[in-house]
């Protein structure tokens, strides 16, 4: 079991989640973060740290977002590890409000 970053992260890319991860399983691209399910130890610390609620345990991912399980697996293999907090993307606060978070 692992945690999954869903599309709510897209356009925000808050990285508070990264700072609480004990195993550096987060990867990043120019629009969002991803969790490597092979490295995730299922500690759950990242989910409450996400300001937009984009991170869920894989078994709690709703049916209409299940594709994000595979997207995280694939993108984690293609993108660099991120282990430090970075500034959110421009417009992240607007997106956060739009998501109701």
N, C-alpha and C positions, 0 to 999 in steps of 0.2 A: 504494500500500500504506500501511496505517496500523496503529496499535496500537488495541486494543479493551479496554475495562474490562468484565469479566464480572460475573455476579451475586455472586461471592465478595466484592465490595466492599460490597454492600448490607448495611447495618446496622453497618458498620465506619467507612467513610469516612475511612480514613487518608489524609493528603494529602502524605506524603513524596514521592510521584510528582510532584506539582505543583512542588516546589522544584527539581527537576532538569530540568524542561521548558524548553528554550530559546525556545519560540515561543508559550507561553501557550495551548495548545490544550485545556486542561482546563476543564470546566464542572462545576457542582455543584448538587445539590438537597438536600433535607432528609434523604436516606438514602444517597447515594453520589455518586461522580464519574463523568464521561463524557469521552470524547476526541472532539474534532471532527476527523473524518477529512480535512476540507478543509484544516485548518491543521497537522495532524501531519506532521512531516518525516521520520518513520520513523528517528529517531536511536536509539531503543531504550533510552534512559536511564531511562525510567519503570518498565519491567518489573522490573528487579532492585531498584528502590527500594520496590516495593510489599510491605509486610510479610505480606500474605496471598496473594500470587501471583495477584491478580485481573486482571493486565494481560498480554495476549498479542498477538503479531503477528497480524494478521487471517488470514493463511494457516495459522496454527497453532491457531486456535480449533477445538475439537472439534465434530463435527456436532451434538451435543446442545446446544451453546451458540452456534451460528451466528446465532441471532436477535439476539444482543447486538451484532452489527455494525450492524444497522438501528436498534436501540434507541439506541446511542451517537450515530449520525448524527442521529436525530430529537431526542433529548434535548439534544444540544449546541446545536441551534437554538432550544430553548425555555428554556434555563437560563443563568444568568450565568457569565462566565469567573471562574475562581479562579486567583490567581497567588501566593498566600502560604499557608504551612502553617497549618492550623487544627487545633484539638483533635479527636481522633477522637470518634465518637459514644459516648454512654454504653453500656456493654456490649460495646464493641469488642474488648477483651481476651478476654472470654469467647468471642465469636464466632471470634476468631483461634485460640484453643485448639481450639474445635470443628472448625475447618477443618484443624487439624493443622499450622498454619503457625508 
